[in-house]
């Protein structure tokens, strides 16, 4: 058993709200179903998936409380644009969109 398996533990059975897969075997780190998707479908490492999953969970929770005016101010932005906007405002890394375009071009 690797150190990551000790941290993230064995998979657990999670009840979902869909008929397609009412019970899903998931990593035992919330948000369980989304983290499992990142690991199984997008092939992220457990550690990276669980960190990104937590960040998306926080963004989702905060976005659900926005009124339509404030929500519309950010909903048309891509994830790369939103991250670049954050980086520019915080005087930090802000080349997500540029790197994404270069990566896609080189595929």
N, C-alpha and C positions, 0 to 999 in steps of 0.2 A: 504494500500500500504506500503510495507516494505521500509526501507532506501535504500536497493539495487535497488529496482524498481525505486526509485527517481533518483538514480545515473545513472542507465543504461537505464532508461526510457522504454516506451512501445516498442514493436517490430515495425519495419518498413518494408515496402515492398522494396525488392532489386532485380533489374534485374540481371540475371546471363547470362553466355554465353553458357548454355547448353540447349538442347531441353527437357531433362527430367523434369526439374523444372525451366522454364524461369523466374518466379517471385517467390521469397522465402521470407517468413516472418522471419526477423532476428533481433537479438538484435542490438541496435543502437550504438555499439562501434566497431570501426574498429580493425581488419578485420572482418566485420560483418558475412559473410557466415561461415568462419572458427570458429569464436567464438560460433556461433549458433550450429555448429556441435559438438564442445567440450561440450556444455551444454546439448543439446538434445540427442546426441548419446553416449557420454562418461560419461554423468551425473556429470560433474564438476559443482561446484558452479559458479554463474555468475562472481564473483570477481576473482576467481582463473582462470577460463577459459579466461577472458579478459586479464589478465596479461600474461598468457602463450601464448595466441594468439598474443599479441603484440610482445613478445620475438621471436616467430616463424616468424612473419612478418619481423622483423628486420634481422634475420638470413637469411631468404629467399632472401630479397632484396640485402644483401651483397654477398650472394653466387652467385647470377645471374651475378655479375660483375667479378667473378674470372675467370682467364684463365683456360684451361683444366689441366695444370700442378698443379696449386694450388688447384683447385677443387678436383682433384683426391687424393690429400694428405689427405682430410678429408671425402670424400664420402663413403669410405668403413667402416667407424666407425659407431657403433650404437650410438644412442642418449646418452645412459648411458656411453659409452666409451668417447665420446666427452666431456660430462660434467665432467667425472673423470679426463680427461686430463687437462681441464681448472682448476679444483680444485687443482690438484697437482702443476701446474705451478704457481697458485696464492696463494699457501699455505693455501687452504681452504678445505671445505668438498669435499671428493673425493671417496665416497663409493656408488655411484649410481648403478654401475653394480653389486656389491656384494649384496646390498639390494634387487635389482631386482631378482637376482637368488634365494635368500632366500624366497622372497615373492612368487615366482612362485612355489617353492618346497613345500611350506606350503598350497597351494591351494587345 
